[in-house]
Amino acid sequence: MMAQDIFSEINNAVLDLQNSQLQTFERPLKKLAKLLRQSDLEIYNNELTQGLDLEAFIAESEKTGRGMLGSAQLAWPDDARKTLGLTLLLIEKLAADPGYAKTFSHHFFFSGKKIIAGIHALTGQLIIPFVRDYKSYIQSRGSTDAVLRPPLSRKVFIVHGHDDGAREMVARFLERIGLEAIILHEQANQGRTVIEKVVAHGNVGFAVVLLTPDDEGCAKGGEPEPRARQNVLLELGYFIGRLGRDKVCALKRGKLEIPSDFAGVVWETMDTSGGWKQSLARELEAAGHTIDWNMVMRS
């Protein structure tokens, strides 16, 4: 019961962090660090962090930068237990110095000019996976052993509305970095309904959902606002349920309303400068795909 209560609060802090703005991100970040220091977790935290040197890890990670903003990557060890421990120490360091948190996230999780975008990327790519694995570690009483899993599919399903240009840009980008884009209307119908086709082609390793302002809607009596098509939101929910939140990335293009219960799921702005390509590549890498960053930079 203890762990369940703590992790419920931790999840709430992470959701608040994912939805925060530049002026408000410090509070949920500090709350998260405080929750992770609960006395009931102390024995596990001591085991995870024993003998680890966070500053040496950061210094080694700095060496991976290739002189281009956003090219530096964290030099994680192969040992899953050490990775958890280093992330735990890192969260404490970021919470203790929010100014450093801005610099760190902008450097290692670059997602465009807005600093808060880096904070959100760090939350989605580092903190959310950490909380998932940390919870599993605690509940399995300190074991990081994993069951064997089949190889990750190189197929990526693209959920889209009426914005054909956005769909084609994402599809061609995925193909250039060695992945196979699955677009529903390009697949044979074989007498199936749309949802039957989605299910039939849902055996993919990742899904990219394009949120574009194709429809309008509002609460009864309100002013209509741009929204994504209903089929897009339906398929978004389907792939979150099938693949898990960490293997679904939404790209938002234009001004539109984001569903309120979408909080905690990674979404990126599909900007005109092409920064979304790096953001998407990072999400794919975090989900387990091997990414050729030279190809990303050329795309």
C-alpha positions as a Markdown table, in Angstrom:
| # | Residue | x | y | z |
|---|---|---|---|---|
| 1 | Met | 0.0 | 0.0 | 0.0 |
| 2 | Met | 2.9 | 2.3 | 0.8 |
| 3 | Ala | 4.5 | 2.0 | -2.6 |
| 4 | Gln | 1.2 | 2.4 | -4.4 |
| 5 | Asp | 0.3 | 5.6 | -2.5 |
| 6 | Ile | 3.8 | 7.1 | -3.2 |
| 7 | Phe | 3.7 | 6.2 | -6.8 |
| 8 | Ser | 0.3 | 7.7 | -7.2 |
| 9 | Glu | 1.7 | 11.0 | -5.9 |
| 10 | Ile | 4.8 | 10.6 | -8.1 |
| 11 | Asn | 2.7 | 10.1 | -11.2 |
| 12 | Asn | 0.7 | 13.2 | -10.3 |
| 13 | Ala | 3.9 | 15.2 | -10.0 |
| 14 | Val | 5.1 | 14.0 | -13.4 |
| 15 | Leu | 1.8 | 14.9 | -15.0 |
| 16 | Asp | 2.1 | 18.4 | -13.5 |
| 17 | Leu | 5.6 | 18.7 | -14.8 |
| 18 | Gln | 4.6 | 17.6 | -18.3 |
| 19 | Asn | 1.9 | 20.2 | -18.3 |
| 20 | Ser | 3.9 | 23.0 | -16.7 |
| 21 | Gln | 5.1 | 26.3 | -18.2 |
| 22 | Leu | 8.5 | 27.9 | -17.7 |
| 23 | Gln | 7.2 | 29.9 | -14.7 |
| 24 | Thr | 5.7 | 26.8 | -13.0 |
| 25 | Phe | 7.9 | 23.8 | -13.7 |
| 26 | Glu | 10.1 | 24.2 | -10.6 |
| 27 | Arg | 7.3 | 23.2 | -8.2 |
| 28 | Pro | 6.4 | 19.8 | -9.6 |
| 29 | Leu | 10.1 | 19.0 | -10.2 |
| 30 | Lys | 10.9 | 19.7 | -6.5 |
| 31 | Lys | 7.9 | 17.8 | -5.4 |
| 32 | Leu | 9.0 | 14.8 | -7.5 |
| 33 | Ala | 12.5 | 14.9 | -5.9 |
| 34 | Lys | 11.0 | 15.1 | -2.4 |
| 35 | Leu | 8.7 | 12.1 | -3.1 |
| 36 | Leu | 11.6 | 10.1 | -4.3 |
| 37 | Arg | 13.4 | 10.8 | -1.0 |
| 38 | Gln | 10.6 | 9.2 | 1.1 |
| 39 | Ser | 12.0 | 7.2 | 4.0 |
| 40 | Asp | 10.3 | 4.1 | 2.8 |
| 41 | Leu | 12.3 | 4.2 | -0.4 |
| 42 | Glu | 15.7 | 5.0 | 1.3 |
| 43 | Ile | 17.0 | 1.4 | 1.4 |
| 44 | Tyr | 16.4 | 1.0 | -2.4 |
| 45 | Asn | 17.8 | 4.4 | -3.2 |
| 46 | Asn | 21.0 | 3.7 | -1.3 |
| 47 | Glu | 21.4 | 0.4 | -3.2 |
| 48 | Leu | 20.9 | 2.1 | -6.5 |
| 49 | Thr | 23.2 | 5.1 | -6.0 |
| 50 | Gln | 26.0 | 3.3 | -4.1 |
| 51 | Gly | 29.4 | 4.0 | -5.7 |
| 52 | Leu | 28.0 | 6.2 | -8.5 |
| 53 | Asp | 29.6 | 9.5 | -9.6 |
| 54 | Leu | 27.0 | 11.7 | -11.2 |
| 55 | Glu | 29.4 | 14.5 | -12.1 |
| 56 | Ala | 31.7 | 12.0 | -13.9 |
| 57 | Phe | 28.6 | 10.7 | -15.8 |
| 58 | Ile | 27.6 | 14.2 | -16.9 |
| 59 | Ala | 31.2 | 15.1 | -18.0 |
| 60 | Glu | 31.4 | 11.9 | -20.1 |
| 61 | Ser | 28.0 | 12.7 | -21.6 |
| 62 | Glu | 29.3 | 16.2 | -22.6 |
| 63 | Lys | 31.9 | 14.5 | -24.8 |
| 64 | Thr | 29.3 | 13.1 | -27.1 |
| 65 | Gly | 28.4 | 16.5 | -28.5 |
| 66 | Arg | 29.5 | 17.0 | -32.1 |
| 67 | Gly | 29.5 | 20.8 | -32.1 |
| 68 | Met | 25.8 | 21.0 | -33.1 |
| 69 | Leu | 23.1 | 22.0 | -30.7 |
| 70 | Gly | 21.0 | 19.0 | -29.7 |
| 71 | Ser | 23.7 | 16.4 | -30.7 |
| 72 | Ala | 24.9 | 15.6 | -27.2 |
| 73 | Gln | 23.5 | 12.4 | -25.6 |
| 74 | Leu | 23.6 | 11.0 | -22.1 |
| 75 | Ala | 26.3 | 8.2 | -21.8 |
| 76 | Trp | 24.2 | 5.7 | -20.0 |
| 77 | Pro | 25.9 | 2.6 | -18.7 |
| 78 | Asp | 24.8 | -0.9 | -19.8 |
| 79 | Asp | 23.8 | -1.8 | -16.2 |
| 80 | Ala | 20.1 | -1.1 | -15.7 |
| 81 | Arg | 20.6 | -0.7 | -11.9 |
| 82 | Lys | 23.3 | 2.0 | -12.5 |
| 83 | Thr | 21.0 | 3.8 | -15.0 |
| 84 | Leu | 18.3 | 4.0 | -12.4 |
| 85 | Gly | 20.7 | 5.2 | -9.8 |
| 86 | Leu | 22.2 | 7.9 | -12.0 |
| 87 | Thr | 18.7 | 9.1 | -13.1 |
| 88 | Leu | 17.7 | 9.3 | -9.4 |
| 89 | Leu | 20.8 | 11.4 | -8.6 |
| 90 | Leu | 20.2 | 13.6 | -11.7 |
| 91 | Ile | 16.6 | 14.4 | -10.7 |
| 92 | Glu | 17.8 | 15.5 | -7.3 |
| 93 | Lys | 20.4 | 17.7 | -8.9 |
| 94 | Leu | 17.9 | 19.3 | -11.3 |
| 95 | Ala | 15.4 | 19.9 | -8.6 |
| 96 | Ala | 18.0 | 21.5 | -6.3 |
| 97 | Asp | 19.0 | 23.9 | -9.1 |
| 98 | Pro | 16.1 | 24.8 | -11.5 |
| 99 | Gly | 18.5 | 27.1 | -13.4 |
| 100 | Tyr | 20.7 | 24.2 | -14.2 |
| 101 | Ala | 17.6 | 22.1 | -15.1 |
| 102 | Lys | 16.9 | 24.6 | -17.9 |
| 103 | Thr | 20.4 | 24.5 | -19.2 |
| 104 | Phe | 20.7 | 20.7 | -18.9 |
| 105 | Ser | 17.4 | 20.0 | -20.7 |
| 106 | His | 18.1 | 22.5 | -23.4 |
| 107 | His | 21.5 | 20.9 | -24.0 |
| 108 | Phe | 20.6 | 17.2 | -23.9 |
| 109 | Phe | 16.9 | 17.3 | -24.9 |
| 110 | Phe | 16.9 | 20.1 | -27.3 |
| 111 | Ser | 13.4 | 20.6 | -28.8 |
| 112 | Gly | 13.6 | 24.1 | -30.4 |
| 113 | Lys | 14.2 | 27.6 | -29.1 |
| 114 | Lys | 11.6 | 27.4 | -26.2 |
| 115 | Ile | 13.3 | 26.3 | -23.0 |
| 116 | Ile | 10.1 | 24.8 | -21.7 |
| 117 | Ala | 10.1 | 22.4 | -24.7 |
| 118 | Gly | 13.3 | 21.0 | -23.4 |
| 119 | Ile | 11.8 | 20.5 | -19.9 |
| 120 | His | 8.9 | 18.7 | -21.5 |
| 121 | Ala | 11.2 | 16.6 | -23.6 |
| 122 | Leu | 13.3 | 15.6 | -20.6 |
| 123 | Thr | 10.1 | 14.7 | -18.7 |
| 124 | Gly | 8.8 | 12.5 | -21.6 |
| 125 | Gln | 12.1 | 10.9 | -22.5 |
| 126 | Leu | 13.9 | 10.5 | -19.2 |
| 127 | Ile | 11.6 | 11.1 | -16.2 |
| 128 | Ile | 8.5 | 9.1 | -17.3 |
| 129 | Pro | 10.5 | 6.0 | -18.3 |
| 130 | Phe | 12.5 | 6.3 | -15.1 |
| 131 | Val | 9.3 | 6.4 | -12.9 |
| 132 | Arg | 8.0 | 3.3 | -14.8 |
| 133 | Asp | 11.3 | 1.3 | -14.3 |
| 134 | Tyr | 11.8 | 2.6 | -10.8 |
| 135 | Lys | 8.4 | 1.5 | -9.7 |
| 136 | Ser | 9.0 | -1.9 | -11.2 |
| 137 | Tyr | 12.3 | -2.1 | -9.4 |
| 138 | Ile | 10.7 | -1.3 | -6.0 |
| 139 | Gln | 7.8 | -3.7 | -6.5 |
| 140 | Ser | 10.1 | -6.5 | -7.6 |
| 141 | Arg | 12.2 | -5.8 | -4.4 |
| 142 | Gly | 15.3 | -4.6 | -6.1 |
| 143 | Ser | 15.4 | -6.8 | -9.2 |
| 144 | Thr | 16.2 | -5.4 | -12.7 |
| 145 | Asp | 16.0 | -8.7 | -14.5 |
| 146 | Ala | 13.8 | -8.5 | -17.6 |
| 147 | Val | 12.1 | -11.2 | -19.6 |
| 148 | Leu | 13.2 | -11.9 | -23.1 |
| 149 | Arg | 11.3 | -9.9 | -25.7 |
| 150 | Pro | 11.0 | -10.2 | -29.5 |
| 151 | Pro | 13.0 | -7.7 | -31.6 |
| 152 | Leu | 11.4 | -4.3 | -32.0 |
| 153 | Ser | 9.5 | -3.9 | -35.2 |
| 154 | Arg | 10.9 | -1.3 | -37.6 |
| 155 | Lys | 7.4 | -0.5 | -38.8 |
| 156 | Val | 6.0 | 2.9 | -37.6 |
| 157 | Phe | 2.2 | 3.5 | -38.0 |
| 158 | Ile | 1.3 | 7.1 | -39.1 |
| 159 | Val | -2.1 | 8.3 | -37.8 |
| 160 | His | -3.2 | 11.3 | -39.8 |
| 161 | Gly | -6.1 | 13.5 | -40.7 |
| 162 | His | -6.5 | 15.7 | -43.8 |
| 163 | Asp | -3.1 | 17.2 | -43.8 |
| 164 | Asp | -1.5 | 15.2 | -46.6 |
| 165 | Gly | 1.6 | 17.4 | -46.6 |
| 166 | Ala | 2.4 | 16.7 | -42.9 |
| 167 | Arg | 1.8 | 13.0 | -43.5 |
| 168 | Glu | 4.2 | 12.8 | -46.4 |
| 169 | Met | 6.9 | 14.7 | -44.6 |
| 170 | Val | 6.8 | 12.4 | -41.7 |
| 171 | Ala | 6.7 | 9.3 | -43.9 |
| 172 | Arg | 9.6 | 10.3 | -46.0 |
| 173 | Phe | 11.6 | 11.3 | -42.9 |
| 174 | Leu | 11.0 | 7.8 | -41.3 |
| 175 | Glu | 12.1 | 6.1 | -44.5 |
| 176 | Arg | 15.3 | 8.1 | -44.7 |
| 177 | Ile | 16.3 | 7.0 | -41.3 |
| 178 | Gly | 15.7 | 3.4 | -42.0 |
| 179 | Leu | 12.2 | 2.8 | -40.7 |
| 180 | Glu | 9.1 | 1.6 | -42.6 |
| 181 | Ala | 6.1 | 4.0 | -42.6 |
| 182 | Ile | 2.7 | 2.4 | -42.4 |
| 183 | Ile | -0.1 | 4.6 | -43.9 |
| 184 | Leu | -3.5 | 3.1 | -43.7 |
| 185 | His | -4.9 | 4.2 | -47.0 |
| 186 | Glu | -1.9 | 2.7 | -48.8 |
| 187 | Gln | -2.8 | -0.8 | -47.5 |
| 188 | Ala | -5.3 | -3.1 | -49.2 |
| 189 | Asn | -8.8 | -3.0 | -47.9 |
| 190 | Gln | -9.6 | -6.7 | -48.3 |
| 191 | Gly | -13.3 | -6.0 | -47.4 |
| 192 | Arg | -12.4 | -4.7 | -44.0 |
| 193 | Thr | -13.7 | -1.7 | -42.1 |
| 194 | Val | -11.2 | 1.1 | -41.2 |
| 195 | Ile | -10.8 | 0.0 | -37.6 |
| 196 | Glu | -10.3 | -3.6 | -38.7 |
| 197 | Lys | -7.5 | -2.3 | -41.0 |
| 198 | Val | -5.9 | -0.4 | -38.1 |
| 199 | Val | -6.0 | -3.6 | -35.9 |
| 200 | Ala | -4.6 | -5.7 | -38.8 |
| 201 | His | -1.7 | -3.3 | -39.3 |
| 202 | Gly | -1.2 | -2.5 | -35.7 |
| 203 | Asn | 1.8 | -4.9 | -35.2 |
| 204 | Val | 4.3 | -2.0 | -35.3 |
| 205 | Gly | 7.1 | -0.8 | -33.0 |
| 206 | Phe | 5.9 | 2.8 | -32.8 |
| 207 | Ala | 3.1 | 5.1 | -33.8 |
| 208 | Val | 3.3 | 8.8 | -34.9 |
| 209 | Val | 0.0 | 10.6 | -34.5 |
| 210 | Leu | -0.5 | 13.8 | -36.5 |
| 211 | Leu | -2.7 | 16.3 | -34.6 |
| 212 | Thr | -3.8 | 18.8 | -37.3 |
| 213 | Pro | -6.7 | 21.3 | -37.2 |
| 214 | Asp | -9.0 | 19.5 | -39.6 |
| 215 | Asp | -12.2 | 19.8 | -37.6 |
| 216 | Glu | -14.0 | 22.2 | -35.3 |
| 217 | Gly | -15.8 | 21.6 | -32.1 |
| 218 | Cys | -16.7 | 23.0 | -28.7 |
| 219 | Ala | -18.8 | 22.4 | -25.6 |
| 220 | Lys | -22.5 | 23.0 | -26.0 |
| 221 | Gly | -23.0 | 26.8 | -26.2 |
| 222 | Gly | -19.3 | 27.5 | -26.6 |
| 223 | Glu | -17.2 | 28.9 | -29.5 |
| 224 | Pro | -16.0 | 26.3 | -32.1 |
| 225 | Glu | -12.2 | 25.7 | -31.9 |
| 226 | Pro | -9.9 | 23.8 | -34.2 |
| 227 | Arg | -9.6 | 20.1 | -33.4 |
| 228 | Ala | -8.1 | 17.0 | -34.8 |
| 229 | Arg | -10.4 | 14.6 | -36.6 |
| 230 | Gln | -12.3 | 12.1 | -34.4 |
| 231 | Asn | -10.7 | 9.1 | -36.1 |
| 232 | Val | -7.3 | 10.5 | -35.2 |
| 233 | Leu | -8.2 | 10.7 | -31.6 |
| 234 | Leu | -9.7 | 7.2 | -31.7 |
| 235 | Glu | -6.5 | 5.8 | -33.2 |
| 236 | Leu | -4.4 | 7.7 | -30.7 |
| 237 | Gly | -6.1 | 6.0 | -27.8 |
| 238 | Tyr | -5.9 | 2.7 | -29.6 |
| 239 | Phe | -2.1 | 2.8 | -30.0 |
| 240 | Ile | -1.5 | 4.1 | -26.5 |
| 241 | Gly | -3.4 | 1.1 | -25.2 |
| 242 | Arg | -1.7 | -1.3 | -27.6 |
| 243 | Leu | 1.9 | 0.0 | -27.6 |
| 244 | Gly | 2.1 | 2.0 | -24.3 |
| 245 | Arg | 2.6 | 5.7 | -24.0 |
| 246 | Asp | 6.4 | 5.5 | -24.4 |
| 247 | Lys | 5.9 | 4.2 | -28.0 |
| 248 | Val | 3.5 | 6.8 | -29.2 |
| 249 | Cys | 4.5 | 10.4 | -30.2 |
| 250 | Ala | 2.1 | 13.0 | -31.3 |
| 251 | Leu | 3.1 | 15.8 | -33.6 |
| 252 | Lys | 1.0 | 18.9 | -33.4 |
| 253 | Arg | 0.8 | 21.1 | -36.4 |
| 254 | Gly | -1.0 | 24.5 | -36.3 |
| 255 | Lys | -3.3 | 25.8 | -33.6 |
| 256 | Leu | -5.7 | 23.2 | -32.1 |
| 257 | Glu | -7.1 | 22.0 | -28.8 |
| 258 | Ile | -5.2 | 19.1 | -27.2 |
| 259 | Pro | -7.4 | 16.5 | -25.4 |
| 260 | Ser | -7.4 | 17.1 | -21.6 |
| 261 | Asp | -6.8 | 13.4 | -20.9 |
| 262 | Phe | -3.7 | 13.4 | -23.2 |
| 263 | Ala | -1.6 | 14.7 | -20.3 |
| 264 | Gly | 1.5 | 12.7 | -19.7 |
| 265 | Val | 1.9 | 11.5 | -23.3 |
| 266 | Val | 4.7 | 13.0 | -25.3 |
| 267 | Trp | 3.7 | 15.5 | -28.0 |
| 268 | Glu | 5.9 | 17.8 | -30.0 |
| 269 | Thr | 5.2 | 20.8 | -32.2 |
| 270 | Met | 5.7 | 20.1 | -35.9 |
| 271 | Asp | 7.6 | 23.4 | -36.5 |
| 272 | Thr | 8.4 | 24.8 | -40.0 |
| 273 | Ser | 12.2 | 24.8 | -39.2 |
| 274 | Gly | 12.3 | 21.0 | -39.0 |
| 275 | Gly | 13.2 | 20.7 | -35.3 |
| 276 | Trp | 10.5 | 18.1 | -35.0 |
| 277 | Lys | 12.7 | 15.6 | -36.8 |
| 278 | Gln | 15.2 | 15.6 | -33.9 |
| 279 | Ser | 12.4 | 15.5 | -31.4 |
| 280 | Leu | 10.8 | 12.5 | -33.1 |
| 281 | Ala | 14.2 | 10.8 | -33.5 |
| 282 | Arg | 14.8 | 11.1 | -29.8 |
| 283 | Glu | 11.4 | 9.5 | -29.0 |
| 284 | Leu | 12.2 | 6.6 | -31.4 |
| 285 | Glu | 15.6 | 6.1 | -29.8 |
| 286 | Ala | 14.1 | 6.2 | -26.3 |
| 287 | Ala | 11.6 | 3.6 | -27.4 |
| 288 | Gly | 14.5 | 1.2 | -28.4 |
| 289 | His | 15.2 | 2.0 | -32.0 |
| 290 | Thr | 18.7 | 2.5 | -33.3 |
| 291 | Ile | 18.9 | 6.0 | -34.8 |
| 292 | Asp | 21.6 | 7.1 | -37.3 |
| 293 | Trp | 21.9 | 10.8 | -36.2 |
| 294 | Asn | 23.9 | 11.7 | -39.3 |
| 295 | Met | 20.9 | 10.8 | -41.4 |
| 296 | Val | 18.6 | 12.8 | -39.0 |
| 297 | Met | 20.8 | 15.9 | -39.4 |
| 298 | Arg | 20.8 | 15.5 | -43.2 |
| 299 | Ser | 17.0 | 15.1 | -43.5 |
